[in-house]
């Protein structure tokens, strides 16, 4: 007896796959639902909220000085950049004049934090693409920056250092010597990282032409930061809406051409070089002086509302603040770039291979602390 095969008469069935939330390549508690046809992704649906702590609501019961610690934990990789955004919003509504030295300290530390962030991205993105060695190089350089932060702020990550009106305390006496050594090490480290991975044949095969998105669609979806600049759009808040002392420095905006995974990766490599240039210029220009404006210990901004944009390592990080005149904000709302950038995930992954899902998601460099808040 023979059995006739019915394989030719079977209708194709879309297969739905859960990726995460507990998955080492989602860079946090993030869940994607993938609709796949064979090896191709037809649709992707991001699911967020697994790390929601109610940070914005908590701001309503905290003093302004206490809220800085909450912003340390929103983007727990670019902590100092997050602290700066909130403090600048409060200073804007209070019309505070910040001393020059405080601005230089803020800028140096925030640009070093940007490099530390991109070094972490470099290492874990190598892992996403199947390479083990890059994370050893990336963490070596990141650790050097973390050690410097520890000497300045007393903490490796949760700094609580940038305060309304300036910074918590002045730089240590040996800071200049430490920076001279660190600058040389970081410049060599960036070049080594670039040479190790950027033109690797396997890495190019995994990232070139993968997860591409056009400039117009990226803008429509609210994409900012390196993910937008990789599409060829030279938009950087530090230049388009200069804040602090960024107008005193000469630096460029690295852009890509195709908006694919490799461009998103390499824009960050170039950004580290530009941040090093800013740090070197700032170290030459910084002079002795006050590190904080003269303000009351208990901050009470006047009634009103303000919106303050900054350029965090992930993109346009902004704070909307409403003050009712008390020591607690009436409302704090964060415009988080990771949250907005995730909107581009669906068009980036459409018709990509399942094996490329991790590489595409990793190229956005999301931090779930600022996605969920």
C-alpha positions, 0 to 999 in steps of 0.5 A: 500500500502506498501513501500519497504525499499531501505536502503539495496541497498544504497551505503556508502558515505564518509562524509566530515566535516570542523573543524575550523578555528574558533573552540575552540579546534583547539588552534588557527585559524586552519582548518581540513577537515575530511573525515569520514565513520560513526564515523571513520576518513578515511582521514584528511587534515590540512589547514593553513595560517589563521594567516600568518603575513609575519614575516620572510619577515619582518625581512629583513627590521628590524634592528637585535635588532628589530627582537627580537620582531618578534620572541616573536610573532612566538611562543607566548607561548614559547617567550623567547625560540624563542628569544634565537634561533634568538640571538644565530644565530646572535651571531654564525655568529658574533663569539661572546663570551657571558658572563657566567652570561648572559647564566645562566639568559637565561637558567633559564628563558627559562626553566621556560618558558618551564614549563609555556608552558607545564602548559598551555598545561596541562590545555587546554589538560584537556579541550580537554579530557573533564576535567575542573579542570586541567586548573585551576591548570595549570593556577595557576602555569603558573601565578606564572611564569608569575609574575616572568617574569614581575619582570625581563623583565617588560612584561608577554609575549612579553618580548624583553629581550634576546638580541644579546650578552646577556640580556637586564638588570640584574636580580632584587635584590630580584630574588633569594628570589623569585626563592626560593619561586617559586621553592617550589611552582612549584614542589608541583604544578607539583605533584598536576597536575600529581596526578589530571589527569595522572591516571584518569580513563576517561582520560586514556580511552580517550588517551591510544592507541589513535593517536599512531605513530611509531618512524620510521614514526615520524622521516620520517615526521620530528616530533621533541620534546615531540611528537617524544620522546613519540615514544621512541626516546631520541632526545633532541637538548640540549643534542645531540647538546649542546648549551649555558651551558646545558652541565653543568647540569645533566638532563634526556630525558623523553621518552614514549613507544607507541607514543600515546596521553597519552605518548605525554601528560606524556612526558611533565609532566616529562619534567617539572620535568627535567626543574625544576632540570635544574633551581635549578642547575643553581641557585646554579651555577650562579655568579655575572658578565657581562650580555652582550658582548661588541658589537656595538649598531647597529649590523652589522654581517659579510657576511655569513650564519648560521643555529642554532638549539635549543630545544623549548617547541615544539621541534627542533626550528631552525633559518637559517640566511643570512647576507649581512653585513648590519644592516638588514638580507638578509634572515631569515628562521625559522624551526618551530616544530609545522609546521613539527609536523602537517605532522604527523596528517594524520597518527595519525588520520587515522581510529580514531573516530571523537570524538578523533580528538580534543584529537589527535590534542591537543596532538601535542601542536601546536602554529599557530604563528609558523605554519603560521609565 
